[in-house]
Amino acid sequence: MAETGREPPLVAAGPGADRTAARDDRGDRADPDEVLGAIFRREYARLVGLARVLIDTRAEAEELVQEAFARTYAAWERIDEPDAALAYLRTTVVNLARGGLRRRATVRRTPLDAVGDAPGADAAVTATEAQREVLAAVRALPDRQREVVVLRYLLDLSTADTAATLDISEGSVKTHLHRALGALERALEGTR
């Protein structure tokens, strides 16, 4: 990837964004290697964290995020502007996680002897008992509620960005978030 010294901004494109193919702020065709390289350096760990909460295993999460970058690169001609690439990546990660969960549900209907996921070397250090309880409670939420909680609190997205990522209304985001927080409160009351 070419290093130019300046990295593109990483904010989602607004509704009034120019509908031409991805171009930088000078109107030149944006280099996908440069834009996606900058996003990779800044956001890879957060995207893996998002995927990790949605699909359980770190290996699957890393593979899913890599696939999201590959798909974003392949779809570069359809991305409106470089600033929309991060939002496109987030949406792709969520959609790939949904697909992974659907495949997992199909596999569970026809169970096979599966090898369990071993915790990473840093699991004992980073995951306290309280964190494990919260993570288990989040994973027990219905899919849409879990997605909203992860996007709002793990990635710290606004209600509008969460709605755009999930392709739902802002009111739906607020409703799912309210229900999810109530369910988490009830689930975690017994652990205190």
KEKESE-950439 format. One record per atom (N, C-alpha, C): atom name; x, y, z. Coordinates in steps of 0.02 Angstrom, whole numbers. Example, Ala and Ser with C-alpha at 12.3 -4.5 7.8 and 13.67 -1.06 7.14 Angstrom:
<sites>
SITE atome     c1     c2     c3
SITE     N    660   -284    390
SITE    CA    615   -225    390
SITE     C    660   -165    390
SITE     N    642   -112    354
SITE    CA    684    -53    357
SITE     C    645      2    394
</sites>
This chain:
<sites>
SITE atome     c1     c2     c3
SITE     N     41    -59      0
SITE    CA      0      0      0
SITE     C     43     62      0
SITE     N     25    110    -37
SITE    CA     63    172    -42
SITE     C     52    215     20
SITE     N    106    241     48
SITE    CA    101    285    105
SITE     C    107    356     80
SITE     N     59    397     93
SITE    CA     60    466     70
SITE     C     68    516    126
SITE     N     66    492    188
SITE    CA     72    537    244
SITE     C      6    565    268
SITE     N    -44    566    226
SITE    CA   -110    588    248
SITE     C   -158    530    243
SITE     N   -199    523    294
SITE    CA   -247    468    294
SITE     C   -317    497    288
SITE     N   -360    463    250
SITE    CA   -428    490    240
SITE     C   -468    490    304
SITE     N   -514    536    311
SITE    CA   -558    535    370
SITE     C   -601    473    369
SITE     N   -622    451    429
SITE    CA   -660    389    435
SITE     C   -728    400    465
SITE     N   -767    444    436
SITE    CA   -836    455    458
SITE     C   -883    433    403
SITE     N   -941    409    422
SITE    CA   -989    384    373
SITE     C  -1015    442    330
SITE     N  -1029    426    268
SITE    CA  -1056    476    223
SITE     C  -1127    494    242
SITE     N  -1145    556    235
SITE    CA  -1213    578    251
SITE     C  -1260    568    194
SITE     N  -1325    581    205
SITE    CA  -1375    570    153
SITE     C  -1365    613     91
SITE     N  -1332    669     96
SITE    CA  -1322    712     39
SITE     C  -1257    700      2
SITE     N  -1225    642     15
SITE    CA  -1160    628    -14
SITE     C  -1164    624    -89
SITE     N  -1110    645   -120
SITE    CA  -1104    641   -193
SITE     C  -1110    568   -215
SITE     N  -1148    553   -267
SITE    CA  -1162    484   -288
SITE     C  -1114    460   -342
SITE     N  -1057    494   -351
SITE    CA  -1008    469   -398
SITE     C   -965    416   -364
SITE     N   -926    380   -403
SITE    CA   -883    328   -374
SITE     C   -836    360   -324
SITE     N   -808    318   -278
SITE    CA   -768    343   -223
SITE     C   -712    389   -246
SITE     N   -715    451   -223
SITE    CA   -666    501   -241
SITE     C   -642    534   -177
SITE     N   -581    557   -178
SITE    CA   -554    591   -119
SITE     C   -578    664   -119
SITE     N   -553    703    -70
SITE    CA   -577    771    -61
SITE     C   -555    818   -118
SITE     N   -509    797   -161
SITE    CA   -489    838   -219
SITE     C   -529    818   -281
SITE     N   -572    768   -276
SITE    CA   -612    746   -332
SITE     C   -578    691   -373
SITE     N   -516    672   -353
SITE    CA   -480    618   -387
SITE     C   -508    551   -363
SITE     N   -500    501   -405
SITE    CA   -521    433   -387
SITE     C   -481    411   -326
SITE     N   -515    391   -272
SITE    CA   -482    371   -211
SITE     C   -451    302   -220
SITE     N   -392    292   -192
SITE    CA   -356    228   -196
SITE     C   -383    182   -142
SITE     N   -414    126   -161
SITE    CA   -441     81   -110
SITE     C   -387     52    -65
SITE     N   -326     42    -91
SITE    CA   -271     17    -48
SITE     C   -256     67      8
SITE     N   -255    131    -10
SITE    CA   -240    183     39
SITE     C   -296    190     90
SITE     N   -357    195     66
SITE    CA   -414    205    111
SITE     C   -425    145    156
SITE     N   -427     85    126
SITE    CA   -439     25    166
SITE     C   -379      9    211
SITE     N   -319     26    189
SITE    CA   -260     17    232
SITE     C   -265     60    295
SITE     N   -286    122    286
SITE    CA   -294    166    344
SITE     C   -349    140    391
SITE     N   -403    118    362
SITE    CA   -458     90    404
SITE     C   -433     28    440
SITE     N   -397    -15    405
SITE    CA   -371    -76    435
SITE     C   -328    -60    495
SITE     N   -281    -13    487
SITE    CA   -236      5    542
SITE     C   -274     32    602
SITE     N   -326     73    590
SITE    CA   -362    105    645
SITE     C   -418     63    674
SITE     N   -452     24    633
SITE    CA   -515     -6    654
SITE     C   -517    -82    658
SITE     N   -464   -116    636
SITE    CA   -465   -189    633
SITE     C   -483   -220    701
SITE     N   -450   -199    754
SITE    CA   -463   -229    820
SITE     C   -535   -218    841
SITE     N   -562   -159    828
SITE    CA   -632   -145    847
SITE     C   -680   -187    806
SITE     N   -666   -195    742
SITE    CA   -709   -237    699
SITE     C   -706   -310    721
SITE     N   -647   -334    739
SITE    CA   -642   -403    765
SITE     C   -680   -408    830
SITE     N   -676   -357    873
SITE    CA   -714   -358    935
SITE     C   -789   -360    923
SITE     N   -812   -323    874
SITE    CA   -883   -324    855
SITE     C   -902   -395    833
SITE     N   -864   -423    787
SITE    CA   -879   -490    762
SITE     C   -873   -542    818
SITE     N   -825   -534    862
SITE    CA   -814   -582    917
SITE     C   -875   -587    962
SITE     N   -905   -531    977
SITE    CA   -964   -531   1020
SITE     C  -1023   -562    984
SITE     N  -1027   -551    919
SITE    CA  -1085   -576    881
SITE     C  -1080   -651    866
SITE     N  -1020   -679    857
SITE    CA  -1015   -748    835
SITE     C   -975   -795    879
SITE     N   -951   -775    935
SITE    CA   -921   -817    987
SITE     C   -846   -828    981
SITE     N   -820   -854    926
SITE    CA   -749   -874    925
SITE     C   -705   -821    892
SITE     N   -646   -812    919
SITE    CA   -599   -762    893
SITE     C   -577   -780    822
SITE     N   -563   -843    810
SITE    CA   -541   -863    743
SITE     C   -594   -847    691
SITE     N   -656   -862    705
SITE    CA   -711   -846    659
SITE     C   -717   -771    650
SITE     N   -709   -734    705
SITE    CA   -715   -661    703
SITE     C   -661   -631    658
SITE     N   -599   -654    666
SITE    CA   -545   -628    625
SITE     C   -556   -645    552
SITE     N   -577   -707    539
SITE    CA   -591   -727    470
SITE     C   -647   -686    439
SITE     N   -698   -674    480
SITE    CA   -756   -635    457
SITE     C   -735   -563    439
SITE     N   -693   -532    481
SITE    CA   -671   -464    468
SITE     C   -627   -462    405
SITE     N   -584   -512    397
SITE    CA   -543   -515    337
SITE     C   -587   -521    275
SITE     N   -639   -563    280
SITE    CA   -686   -570    224
SITE     C   -721   -504    210
SITE     N   -739   -467    263
SITE    CA   -772   -402    255
SITE     C   -726   -353    218
SITE     N   -661   -353    235
SITE    CA   -614   -310    199
SITE     C   -609   -331    126
SITE     N   -606   -395    113
SITE    CA   -601   -420     44
SITE     C   -663   -400      4
SITE     N   -722   -406     34
SITE    CA   -783   -388     -1
SITE     C   -788   -313    -13
SITE     N   -764   -274     35
SITE    CA   -765   -202     27
SITE     C   -717   -181    -29
SITE     N   -660   -213    -32
SITE    CA   -612   -199    -85
SITE     C   -643   -216   -153
SITE     N   -675   -275   -156
SITE    CA   -707   -296   -219
SITE     C   -764   -251   -240
SITE     N   -798   -220   -191
SITE    CA   -856   -177   -205
SITE     C   -837   -103   -209
SITE     N   -773    -88   -214
SITE    CA   -750    -19   -211
SITE     C   -785     26   -261
SITE     N   -800      1   -320
SITE    CA   -834     42   -371
SITE     C   -904     63   -349
SITE     N   -935     25   -305
SITE    CA  -1004     40   -283
SITE     C  -1005     85   -221
SITE     N   -948     96   -190
SITE    CA   -946    138   -129
SITE     C   -946    211   -151
SITE     N   -992    250   -123
SITE    CA  -1003    318   -144
SITE     C   -943    364   -134
SITE     N   -909    357    -77
SITE    CA   -852    399    -63
SITE     C   -810    364    -11
SITE     N   -746    381     -4
SITE    CA   -702    347     43
SITE     C   -728    347    114
SITE     N   -762    400    134
SITE    CA   -788    404    202
SITE     C   -841    351    216
SITE     N   -873    325    164
SITE    CA   -925    274    173
SITE     C   -896    204    182
SITE     N   -831    196    171
SITE    CA   -800    129    175
SITE     C   -806     98    244
SITE     N   -796    137    297
SITE    CA   -800    109    365
SITE     C   -871     86    381
SITE     N   -920    126    362
SITE    CA   -990    106    373
SITE     C  -1006     43    333
SITE     N   -981     40    271
SITE    CA   -991    -19    229
SITE     C   -959    -81    262
SITE     N   -899    -72    290
SITE    CA   -865   -127    325
SITE     C   -905   -152    385
SITE     N   -929   -105    426
SITE    CA   -968   -124    485
SITE     C  -1030   -163    465
SITE     N  -1065   -138    414
SITE    CA  -1126   -172    391
SITE     C  -1108   -242    365
SITE     N  -1053   -248    329
SITE    CA  -1032   -312    303
SITE     C  -1015   -360    360
SITE     N   -981   -336    412
SITE    CA   -965   -378    470
SITE     C  -1029   -404    502
SITE     N  -1077   -360    513
SITE    CA  -1140   -381    545
SITE     C  -1176   -431    500
SITE     N  -1179   -419    435
SITE    CA  -1213   -465    390
SITE     C  -1178   -532    386
SITE     N  -1112   -532    385
SITE    CA  -1075   -596    384
SITE     C  -1085   -634    449
SITE     N  -1089   -597    505
SITE    CA  -1102   -630    569
SITE     C  -1171   -662    570
SITE     N  -1220   -627    543
SITE    CA  -1287   -655    538
SITE     C  -1286   -720    497
SITE     N  -1251   -718    441
SITE    CA  -1246   -777    399
SITE     C  -1212   -834    436
SITE     N  -1160   -818    473
SITE    CA  -1126   -868    514
SITE     C  -1171   -899    566
SITE     N  -1212   -857    597
SITE    CA  -1259   -883    647
SITE     C  -1312   -927    615
SITE     N  -1335   -908    555
SITE    CA  -1383   -950    520
SITE     C  -1353  -1018    503
SITE     N  -1290  -1018    479
SITE    CA  -1257  -1081    464
SITE     C  -1249  -1123    527
SITE     N  -1231  -1089    582
SITE    CA  -1222  -1125    645
SITE     C  -1288  -1156    668
SITE     N  -1343  -1120    660
SITE    CA  -1409  -1148    679
SITE     C  -1425  -1210    637
SITE     N  -1407  -1208    573
SITE    CA  -1418  -1266    530
SITE     C  -1376  -1325    553
SITE     N  -1314  -1312    570
SITE    CA  -1270  -1365    594
SITE     C  -1296  -1394    659
SITE     N  -1322  -1352    703
SITE    CA  -1348  -1377    767
SITE     C  -1409  -1421    759
SITE     N  -1447  -1410    705
SITE    CA  -1504  -1454    693
SITE     C  -1480  -1523    673
SITE     N  -1422  -1529    643
SITE    CA  -1391  -1593    626
SITE     C  -1323  -1595    659
SITE     N  -1322  -1609    725
SITE    CA  -1260  -1603    764
SITE     C  -1205  -1650    740
SITE     N  -1146  -1624    741
SITE    CA  -1085  -1662    727
SITE     C  -1041  -1656    788
SITE     N   -993  -1699    795
SITE    CA   -945  -1694    849
SITE     C   -898  -1637    833
SITE     N   -907  -1581    868
SITE    CA   -867  -1521    854
SITE     C   -813  -1513    907
SITE     N   -757  -1486    886
SITE    CA   -703  -1471    932
SITE     C   -717  -1403    962
SITE     N   -712  -1397   1028
SITE    CA   -727  -1334   1062
SITE     C   -674  -1281   1048
SITE     N   -693  -1219   1055
SITE    CA   -648  -1163   1045
SITE     C   -608  -1153   1109
SITE     N   -542  -1156   1105
SITE    CA   -500  -1145   1163
SITE     C   -491  -1070   1174
SITE     N   -492  -1048   1236
SITE    CA   -482   -976   1249
SITE     C   -411   -956   1228
SITE     N   -404   -892   1209
SITE    CA   -339   -866   1190
SITE     C   -292   -862   1250
SITE     N   -229   -851   1236
SITE    CA   -179   -848   1289
SITE     C   -192   -791   1338
SITE     N   -224   -738   1314
SITE    CA   -236   -680   1356
SITE     C   -304   -683   1392
SITE     N   -341   -737   1384
SITE    CA   -409   -741   1412
SITE     C   -409   -735   1488
SITE     N   -363   -767   1521
SITE    CA   -361   -766   1594
SITE     C   -347   -695   1620
SITE     N   -307   -659   1584
SITE    CA   -288   -592   1606
SITE     C   -343   -541   1591
SITE     N   -373   -546   1532
SITE    CA   -419   -493   1511
SITE     C   -491   -505   1532
SITE     N   -511   -566   1542
SITE    CA   -581   -579   1557
SITE     C   -590   -598   1630
SITE     N   -612   -550   1669
SITE    CA   -628   -564   1738
SITE     C   -694   -602   1741
SITE     N   -711   -627   1798
SITE    CA   -774   -663   1805
SITE     C   -833   -618   1788
SITE     N   -831   -556   1810
SITE    CA   -886   -509   1795
SITE     C   -892   -497   1720
SITE     N   -835   -490   1686
SITE    CA   -837   -480   1613
SITE     C   -866   -541   1579
SITE     N   -848   -601   1602
SITE    CA   -875   -662   1572
SITE     C   -951   -666   1582
SITE     N   -975   -644   1641
SITE    CA  -1047   -645   1654
SITE     C  -1084   -596   1609
SITE     N  -1055   -536   1600
SITE    CA  -1086   -486   1556
SITE     C  -1086   -512   1485
SITE     N  -1030   -539   1462
SITE    CA  -1026   -565   1394
SITE     C  -1076   -622   1383
SITE     N  -1083   -666   1432
SITE    CA  -1132   -720   1426
SITE     C  -1203   -692   1423
SITE     N  -1217   -640   1462
SITE    CA  -1284   -609   1461
SITE     C  -1297   -575   1394
SITE     N  -1246   -542   1366
SITE    CA  -1254   -510   1301
SITE     C  -1266   -562   1247
SITE     N  -1228   -617   1250
SITE    CA  -1237   -670   1200
SITE     C  -1305   -704   1205
SITE     N  -1336   -702   1263
SITE    CA  -1401   -733   1273
SITE     C  -1459   -690   1245
SITE     N  -1444   -627   1228
SITE    CA  -1496   -583   1201
SITE     C  -1518   -607   1132
SITE     N  -1579   -591   1112
SITE    CA  -1599   -604   1043
SITE     C  -1551   -567    995
SITE     N  -1545   -593    934
SITE    CA  -1496   -568    886
SITE     C  -1498   -492    878
SITE     N  -1556   -464    863
SITE    CA  -1560   -392    849
SITE     C  -1541   -351    910
SITE     N  -1563   -371    970
SITE    CA  -1545   -335   1031
SITE     C  -1470   -338   1042
SITE     N  -1440   -398   1032
SITE    CA  -1368   -405   1041
SITE     C  -1330   -360    992
SITE     N  -1352   -359    929
SITE    CA  -1319   -317    879
SITE     C  -1322   -243    898
SITE     N  -1380   -220    922
SITE    CA  -1387   -150    941
SITE     C  -1342   -134   1001
SITE     N  -1341   -177   1051
SITE    CA  -1299   -165   1110
SITE     C  -1225   -162   1090
SITE     N  -1204   -208   1048
SITE    CA  -1133   -210   1028
SITE     C  -1115   -148    988
SITE     N  -1156   -129    941
SITE    CA  -1141    -71    900
SITE     C  -1142     -6    941
SITE     N  -1190      0    986
SITE    CA  -1196     62   1025
SITE     C  -1141     67   1078
SITE     N  -1128     11   1114
SITE    CA  -1082     15   1172
SITE     C  -1012    -10   1158
SITE     N  -1003    -61   1117
SITE    CA   -936    -84   1103
SITE     C   -902    -39   1051
SITE     N   -938    -22    998
SITE    CA   -910     21    947
SITE     C   -926     94    958
SITE     N   -969    109   1006
SITE    CA   -987    177   1024
SITE     C  -1016    215    964
SITE     N  -1059    181    925
SITE    CA  -1092    214    869
SITE     C  -1152    253    894
SITE     N  -1170    305    858
SITE    CA  -1229    343    875
SITE     C  -1291    302    857
SITE     N  -1348    325    880
SITE    CA  -1411    291    862
SITE     C  -1421    292    786
SITE     N  -1405    347    754
SITE    CA  -1413    352    681
SITE     C  -1366    304    645
SITE     N  -1302    300    667
SITE    CA  -1255    254    635
SITE     C  -1274    182    647
SITE     N  -1299    167    706
SITE    CA  -1321     98    721
SITE     C  -1380     81    676
SITE     N  -1427    127    669
SITE    CA  -1485    115    626
SITE     C  -1463    104    554
SITE     N  -1416    144    530
SITE    CA  -1392    137    461
SITE     C  -1356     70    452
SITE     N  -1316     50    500
SITE    CA  -1279    -13    495
SITE     C  -1326    -72    492
SITE     N  -1379    -70    533
SITE    CA  -1426   -126    536
SITE     C  -1484   -119    487
SITE     N  -1487    -62    453
SITE    CA  -1541    -49    405
SITE     C  -1610    -51    438
SITE     N  -1614    -18    497
SITE    CA  -1678    -12    533
SITE     C  -1686     61    553
SITE     N  -1744     78    578
SITE    CA  -1756    148    598
SITE     C  -1722    162    665
SITE     N  -1712    227    678
SITE    CA  -1683    247    742
SITE     C  -1729    228    800
SITE     N  -1795    232    788
SITE    CA  -1843    212    840
SITE     C  -1835    138    857
SITE     N  -1823     96    807
SITE    CA  -1812     25    819
SITE     C  -1749     14    858
SITE     N  -1697     52    843
SITE    CA  -1635     47    881
SITE     C  -1649     62    955
SITE     N  -1685    115    968
SITE    CA  -1700    135   1037
SITE     C  -1742     81   1072
SITE     N  -1791     53   1036
SITE    CA  -1833      1   1066
SITE     C  -1792    -61   1082
SITE     N  -1752    -84   1034
SITE    CA  -1711   -143   1046
SITE     C  -1661   -131   1103
SITE     N  -1632    -71   1105
SITE    CA  -1584    -55   1157
SITE     C  -1618    -54   1225
SITE     N  -1678    -25   1230
SITE    CA  -1715    -23   1293
SITE     C  -1730    -94   1318
SITE     N  -1754   -136   1273
SITE    CA  -1770   -205   1291
SITE     C  -1707   -243   1311
SITE     N  -1654   -233   1274
SITE    CA  -1591   -268   1288
SITE     C  -1564   -248   1357
SITE     N  -1565   -184   1372
SITE    CA  -1538   -161   1436
SITE     C  -1580   -189   1494
SITE     N  -1646   -192   1484
SITE    CA  -1689   -222   1536
SITE     C  -1673   -296   1546
SITE     N  -1664   -332   1491
SITE    CA  -1647   -403   1495
SITE     C  -1579   -413   1527
SITE     N  -1531   -371   1511
SITE    CA  -1464   -377   1542
SITE     C  -1467   -362   1616
SITE     N  -1506   -312   1634
SITE    CA  -1513   -296   1706
SITE     C  -1542   -355   1744
SITE     N  -1595   -385   1717
SITE    CA  -1625   -443   1749
SITE     C  -1576   -502   1752
SITE     N  -1540   -514   1699
SITE    CA  -1494   -571   1696
SITE     C  -1436   -562   1744
SITE     N  -1414   -500   1754
SITE    CA  -1356   -488   1796
SITE     C  -1373   -476   1869
SITE     N  -1437   -466   1885
SITE    CA  -1457   -456   1955
SITE     C  -1437   -516   1998
SITE     N  -1446   -575   1973
SITE    CA  -1431   -636   2010
SITE     C  -1357   -648   2020
SITE     N  -1314   -612   1985
SITE    CA  -1242   -623   1990
SITE     C  -1209   -575   2040
SITE     N  -1246   -529   2066
SITE    CA  -1216   -480   2113
SITE     C  -1215   -506   2183
</sites>
